[in-house]
Amino acid sequence: MMKKYKKILFSIGLIVIALVILPFLVPTQSYLQKAERIASDKLGVPVTIANGHFSFLPSPRLVAGGIVVGKNQEVVIDELVVVPTLSSLFADIKKVNLKLTKPVIKKDVLTIISTLSANKSENAEAAAINVSHIDIAEMKLIWPDIDLPVFNAEIVLTQLNQLDTAVIQTVDGKLKADVTPNRDEHLVMLSVEKWTLPTRLPLFIDKAMLKMHLKGNRLTVPKIDVALYQGKVAGDAVLTWPAGKSAANWKLSGRLNINNLSVKEPSSMVSKTVYLSGSLFADGSFSASAKEAGQLLERLQASFKFKINQGVLHGLDLAKVASLLIKQTQNGGQTQFDAFSGLLNVSGKQYHLKNLNISSGLLVAKGQVKVKPNKALDGSVAVEVKNSISLVAIPLDVSGTVSKPVVLPSKAALAGAAAGTAILGPGVGTSLGIKAAGALDSVKNLFGKSD
């Protein structure tokens, strides 16, 4: 009996050894080369696989490493494991599960996706290989000017290799998206908890919930609900993209409403020297159209009316600047206001603040400021200080950059004030000189640059 057990154990040992050694004896280079050709043909871009081998433990599988997709390495996968289901090994349609480890995906992959979407047949057919389940560990997205977190994902596909369900979340669990089928569409629930938006302006989101509907080439967001900086952001959005061989553009549109948002912390991120505090209320719409998804933000068009109540303009005393006594090297101070309102127009990377109106018990200011793509400022503000010697609004020039704005009386105003004072004396003479200079500036602007 003991000899019988020894023989069984010896046989099992031989089988285990064979299963461990055999994969290294099977030539895989020809399989990898064939896989590279098929993948390159399907994706329309070069695909290379650095290494790979078969393994029979804990179940039959192909392990490939160093996978690169695209001419500019748009996708790099550290390791890909292909695990066929045993029940389909001898069937016409092979079912496999994929496990991806540490894939790195660049923004330019959107171009590949756009091309695939345009060439995709509208009537999907059953494939010879059915990818039923995809596990993705530690996925990194490389986006310009955005430091995105690392994601994990679990994706289930149908027999036609189309999306069925998915769970995508950051490694720290602060952002999560659940995708579930809902009749002829998919319901996408995106939840965010205590998460910092990884953009140039790293806004901290207390809590957010977005309910989205994915159907064909259309993503509808009927409800946006975001809580941040003691305020609320609500709205809706629609994103569409080309279907089949359509030559249509990617299109984005929607509306946003901002209610009682404290602007001190986010505005101080933009500029440490001059920033705002107070409660922001805003409402407006946005839209964009581009041939590729990655160009949408660059083509963004938006218009928002805004108002900030009971606030302070930190780092700039408009009353002192408008007194005409300020030296060009002086700065600092602050301007308290009851209300600061205006219209924000966005055109790509250029911003235009129009119809600016600042009012308080001490002064009234009106004007407009452009923020150019290079962050340079170009604008003018007319400030009327109550109980001052001047009887007219003082024109101020706005220049510098977003991080270091410069606000000074215009050269014309200074020259006009000096001339009026010299001829008629201070007070009335000063005011008439400034008024004449302002009139000349207005006439010049009629022939100046437009939007």
C-alpha positions in Angstrom: 0.0 0.0 0.0 2.8 2.4 0.9 4.5 1.7 -2.4 1.3 2.5 -4.2 1.0 5.9 -2.5 4.6 6.6 -3.4 4.0 5.8 -7.0 0.9 8.1 -7.0 2.9 10.9 -5.4 5.8 10.4 -7.8 3.4 10.6 -10.8 1.8 13.8 -9.5 5.2 15.2 -8.9 6.2 14.4 -12.5 3.0 16.0 -13.8 3.6 19.2 -11.8 7.3 19.4 -13.0 6.1 18.9 -16.6 3.5 21.6 -16.2 6.2 24.0 -14.9 8.9 23.1 -17.4 6.8 22.5 -20.5 5.8 26.2 -21.1 9.5 27.0 -21.5 9.9 24.4 -24.1 7.0 25.6 -26.3 8.2 28.1 -28.9 6.1 31.3 -28.5 7.9 33.7 -30.9 5.8 32.7 -33.9 2.6 33.1 -31.9 3.7 36.6 -30.7 4.6 37.7 -34.2 1.2 36.5 -35.5 -0.5 38.4 -32.6 1.5 41.5 -33.5 0.3 41.4 -37.1 -3.3 40.8 -36.2 -3.4 43.5 -33.5 -1.7 46.0 -35.9 -4.2 45.2 -38.6 -7.2 45.6 -36.3 -6.0 48.8 -34.6 -4.4 50.4 -37.7 -1.2 51.3 -35.8 2.0 49.4 -35.0 1.8 46.9 -32.1 4.9 45.2 -30.7 5.2 42.5 -28.0 8.6 42.3 -26.3 8.3 38.8 -24.7 5.8 36.1 -23.8 5.4 32.5 -22.7 2.7 29.9 -22.1 1.9 28.7 -18.6 -0.3 25.8 -17.4 -0.5 26.7 -13.7 -2.8 27.6 -12.0 -4.6 27.3 -15.4 -3.6 27.4 -19.1 -2.7 31.0 -20.1 -0.5 33.2 -22.3 1.6 35.8 -20.5 2.9 38.6 -22.7 5.0 41.6 -21.5 6.3 44.9 -22.9 3.4 45.6 -25.2 3.6 48.9 -27.1 0.7 50.2 -29.2 1.1 53.2 -31.6 3.9 55.0 -33.3 4.4 57.3 -30.3 3.8 54.6 -27.7 0.3 55.8 -27.1 -0.3 52.6 -25.0 2.3 50.7 -23.0 1.3 47.6 -21.1 3.7 46.1 -18.5 2.0 42.7 -18.6 -1.0 41.1 -20.3 -2.3 37.7 -19.3 -4.7 35.9 -21.6 -6.7 33.2 -19.8 -9.0 31.0 -21.9 -12.0 29.3 -20.3 -11.5 25.6 -20.3 -15.0 24.9 -21.6 -14.3 26.9 -24.8 -10.9 25.4 -25.6 -12.4 23.1 -28.3 -15.4 25.3 -29.2 -15.6 27.4 -32.4 -15.7 30.6 -30.4 -13.0 30.9 -27.8 -13.8 32.7 -24.6 -10.9 34.4 -22.8 -10.4 36.7 -19.8 -7.7 39.4 -19.9 -5.6 40.7 -17.1 -3.7 43.9 -17.7 -1.0 45.1 -15.2 0.2 48.7 -15.1 -0.9 50.0 -18.5 0.1 53.5 -19.4 -2.2 55.4 -21.8 -1.4 58.7 -23.4 -3.9 61.3 -24.6 -3.1 60.6 -28.2 -4.8 57.3 -27.9 -8.0 59.2 -28.5 -6.9 59.6 -32.2 -6.7 55.8 -32.5 -10.1 55.4 -30.8 -11.7 58.0 -33.2 -10.3 56.2 -36.2 -11.6 52.8 -34.9 -15.0 54.3 -34.3 -15.1 55.8 -37.8 -14.2 52.4 -39.4 -16.4 50.2 -37.2 -19.2 48.4 -38.9 -22.6 49.4 -37.7 -23.7 45.8 -37.6 -21.5 44.0 -35.1 -20.8 40.3 -35.8 -19.8 37.6 -33.5 -16.0 37.3 -33.2 -13.9 34.2 -33.2 -12.6 35.2 -29.8 -15.0 36.5 -27.1 -13.3 38.6 -24.5 -15.7 38.1 -21.6 -13.9 39.7 -18.7 -11.1 42.3 -18.4 -9.2 43.1 -15.2 -7.0 46.2 -15.2 -4.6 47.0 -12.3 -2.9 50.3 -11.7 -3.8 52.0 -15.0 -2.1 55.4 -15.5 -3.5 58.0 -17.9 -1.0 60.6 -19.2 -2.7 63.9 -20.1 -1.1 67.3 -20.7 -1.3 69.7 -17.8 -3.3 67.1 -15.7 -1.9 64.8 -13.1 -4.5 62.0 -13.2 -4.6 59.3 -10.4 -4.0 55.6 -10.9 -7.1 53.5 -11.7 -8.3 49.9 -11.3 -11.1 48.6 -13.5 -13.2 45.5 -13.9 -15.0 45.2 -17.3 -17.5 42.6 -18.5 -18.2 42.3 -22.2 -21.1 40.7 -24.2 -20.6 37.8 -26.8 -20.2 40.6 -29.4 -17.3 42.0 -27.4 -19.4 45.1 -26.5 -19.6 46.7 -23.1 -21.9 45.0 -20.6 -20.9 46.2 -17.1 -17.9 48.0 -15.6 -16.5 49.3 -12.4 -13.7 51.8 -12.6 -12.2 53.5 -9.6 -9.1 55.2 -8.3 -6.7 53.1 -6.2 -7.6 55.3 -3.2 -11.4 54.8 -3.8 -12.2 58.5 -3.9 -13.6 58.4 -7.5 -15.7 55.6 -8.8 -17.8 54.9 -11.9 -20.3 52.1 -12.1 -21.6 51.1 -15.6 -24.7 48.9 -15.8 -27.0 48.0 -18.7 -30.4 49.7 -18.7 -32.7 48.4 -21.6 -31.1 49.8 -24.8 -28.5 51.9 -23.1 -26.1 52.0 -20.2 -26.5 53.8 -16.9 -23.2 55.4 -15.7 -23.1 56.5 -12.0 -20.0 58.6 -11.2 -19.4 59.4 -7.5 -16.6 61.5 -6.0 -15.7 61.9 -2.3 -13.0 64.2 -0.9 -11.1 64.4 -4.2 -8.8 67.1 -5.7 -9.5 67.8 -9.4 -6.1 67.1 -11.0 -6.0 70.2 -13.3 -3.9 73.4 -13.3 -6.5 74.7 -10.8 -6.6 71.8 -8.4 -10.1 72.3 -7.0 -11.1 70.2 -4.0 -14.4 68.5 -4.4 -16.2 67.6 -1.2 -18.8 65.4 -2.9 -20.1 64.9 -6.4 -22.7 62.7 -8.1 -23.2 62.5 -11.9 -25.9 60.3 -13.4 -25.2 59.6 -17.1 -26.9 57.7 -19.9 -24.7 56.0 -22.6 -26.5 55.1 -25.8 -24.7 54.5 -29.1 -22.5 57.5 -29.8 -24.2 59.8 -27.2 -23.5 60.4 -23.5 -26.2 62.4 -21.8 -25.6 63.9 -18.3 -29.1 65.1 -17.2 -27.9 65.9 -13.7 -24.6 67.3 -12.4 -24.5 67.7 -8.6 -21.2 68.9 -7.1 -20.4 70.3 -3.6 -17.2 72.3 -3.2 -16.0 75.3 -1.2 -19.2 75.6 0.8 -21.2 76.0 -2.5 -23.0 73.9 -5.1 -22.5 73.4 -8.8 -25.5 72.0 -10.8 -26.1 71.5 -14.4 -26.4 69.1 -17.4 -24.3 68.1 -20.4 -24.4 66.1 -23.7 -21.4 64.6 -25.5 -21.7 63.0 -28.9 -19.0 61.5 -31.2 -18.9 60.2 -34.8 -20.7 57.0 -35.5 -19.6 54.4 -38.1 -17.9 56.2 -41.0 -19.6 59.5 -40.3 -17.5 62.6 -40.8 -19.2 64.4 -37.9 -17.3 66.1 -35.1 -17.1 65.3 -31.4 -19.6 67.7 -29.8 -20.0 68.9 -26.2 -22.7 71.2 -24.8 -24.4 72.0 -21.5 -25.3 74.4 -18.8 -23.9 75.1 -15.3 -25.3 76.9 -12.3 -23.0 77.9 -9.4 -24.6 78.8 -6.1 -22.9 80.4 -3.0 -19.4 79.2 -3.7 -16.6 80.7 -1.6 -14.0 82.0 -4.1 -11.2 82.9 -1.8 -9.3 79.6 -1.9 -9.7 78.8 -5.6 -8.9 82.4 -6.7 -5.8 82.6 -4.5 -4.5 79.5 -6.4 -4.6 81.6 -9.6 -2.8 84.5 -8.1 -1.1 84.9 -4.7 -0.8 88.7 -5.1 -4.3 89.7 -6.2 -7.3 87.5 -5.5 -11.0 87.7 -4.5 -13.1 86.6 -1.5 -16.8 86.5 -1.3 -19.8 84.3 -2.4 -20.0 83.5 -6.1 -23.3 83.0 -8.0 -23.1 82.2 -11.7 -25.1 80.8 -14.5 -24.3 80.0 -18.2 -23.8 77.6 -21.0 -20.8 76.0 -22.8 -20.2 74.1 -26.1 -17.4 72.7 -28.1 -16.9 71.0 -31.5 -13.7 69.3 -32.7 -12.6 66.5 -35.1 -10.9 64.7 -32.2 -12.0 64.3 -28.5 -8.6 65.7 -27.2 -9.3 69.0 -29.0 -12.6 69.7 -27.2 -11.2 71.8 -24.4 -9.1 73.8 -26.8 -12.3 74.7 -28.8 -14.5 75.4 -25.7 -16.9 78.3 -26.1 -18.7 79.5 -22.9 -20.7 82.4 -21.6 -21.4 82.9 -17.9 -23.0 85.8 -16.0 -21.6 86.0 -12.5 -21.9 88.0 -9.3 -19.8 87.9 -6.1 -21.5 89.3 -3.0 -20.0 90.9 0.1 -16.4 90.3 -0.9 -12.9 91.8 -0.9 -10.4 92.3 -3.7 -7.2 91.4 -1.9 -3.9 92.9 -3.0 -5.3 96.0 -4.8 -6.7 99.2 -3.4 -8.7 100.7 -6.3 -9.5 103.8 -4.4 -5.8 104.5 -3.8 -4.9 103.7 -7.4 -7.6 106.0 -8.7 -6.4 108.9 -6.5 -3.6 109.5 -9.1 -1.1 109.8 -6.3 0.0 106.2 -6.4 3.6 105.5 -7.4 4.1 102.8 -10.1 6.1 100.7 -7.5 3.3 100.8 -5.0 0.8 97.9 -4.6 -1.1 96.0 -1.9 -4.1 97.0 0.1 -7.6 95.8 -0.6 -10.9 96.9 -1.9 -14.1 95.9 -0.1 -17.2 95.6 -2.2 -20.9 94.9 -1.8 -21.2 93.3 -5.3 -18.9 92.4 -8.1 -20.7 91.3 -11.3 -20.0 90.8 -15.0 -20.0 88.5 -18.0 -17.3 85.9 -18.6 -16.8 84.8 -22.2 -14.5 81.9 -23.0 -13.1 81.1 -26.4 -10.6 78.3 -26.3 -7.7 79.5 -24.1 -8.8 83.2 -24.2 -11.1 84.7 -21.5 -12.9 88.0 -21.7 -14.5 89.6 -18.6 -17.1 92.1 -19.8 -19.5 94.5 -18.2 -17.5 94.4 -15.0 -19.2 96.3 -12.2 -17.8 96.8 -8.7 -19.9 98.7 -6.2 -19.4 99.6 -2.5 -20.0 102.4 -0.1 -16.7 104.1 -1.3 -16.5 103.6 -5.0 -18.0 102.4 -8.3 -15.9 100.7 -10.9 -16.7 99.5 -14.4 -14.6 97.9 -17.1 -13.5 94.9 -19.0 -10.4 92.7 -19.0 -9.0 90.1 -21.5 -7.0 87.1 -20.4 -4.9 86.0 -23.4 -3.7 82.4 -24.0 -0.3 83.3 -22.6 -2.0 84.5 -19.4 -1.3 88.2 -20.2 -3.9 90.8 -19.1 -5.2 93.6 -21.3 -8.1 95.7 -20.1 -9.4 99.0 -18.6 -11.4 100.0 -15.6 -13.0 103.3 -14.8 -13.2 104.0 -11.0 -15.2 106.7 -9.4 -14.3 107.4 -5.8 -17.0 109.0 -3.7 -16.0 112.1 -1.6 -12.8 112.5 -3.6 -11.6 115.8 -5.3 -12.4 114.3 -8.7 -15.8 114.7 -10.2 -15.4 112.0 -12.9 -14.4 108.3 -13.1 -10.6 107.7 -13.3 -9.6 105.4 -16.2 -7.2 102.7 -15.1 -5.1 100.3 -17.4 -5.0 96.6 -16.5 -1.8 94.8 -17.6 0.7 92.3 -16.4 -0.3 88.6 -16.0 -2.9 86.6 -14.2 -0.4 85.7 -11.4 1.0 89.3 -11.3 -1.6 91.8 -12.4 -0.7 95.5 -12.7 -3.4 98.2 -12.4 -2.4 101.9 -12.9 -4.0 105.1 -14.0 -3.8 105.4 -17.8 -1.2 107.6 -19.3 -3.9 109.7 -21.0 -5.6 110.2 -17.6 -2.4 111.3 -15.9 -1.6 113.7 -18.8 -5.1 115.1 -18.9 -5.1 115.6 -15.1 -1.8 117.4 -15.2 -2.9 119.7 -18.1 -6.3 120.5 -16.5 -4.7 121.3 -13.2 -2.1 123.6 -14.8 -4.8 125.5 -16.7 -7.7 125.7 -14.4 -6.3 124.6 -11.1 -6.9 121.5 -8.9 -10.5 120.1 -8.5 -12.5 121.2 -11.5 -9.4 121.5 -13.7 -8.2 118.1 -12.8 -11.6 116.6 -13.4 -12.1 118.3 -16.8 -8.6 117.2 -17.9 -9.4 113.6 -16.9 -12.7 113.7 -18.7 -11.1 115.1 -21.9 -8.5 112.3 -21.8 -11.3 109.7 -21.3 -13.1 111.0 -24.3 -10.0 110.7 -26.4 -9.5 107.2 -25.2 -13.1 106.3 -26.1 -12.6 107.7 -29.7 -9.4 105.7 -30.1 -11.2 102.5 -28.9 -13.7 102.9 -31.7 -10.9 102.2 -34.2 -8.9 99.8 -32.0 -8.8 96.1 -31.8 -12.1 94.2 -31.5 -12.7 90.8 -30.0 
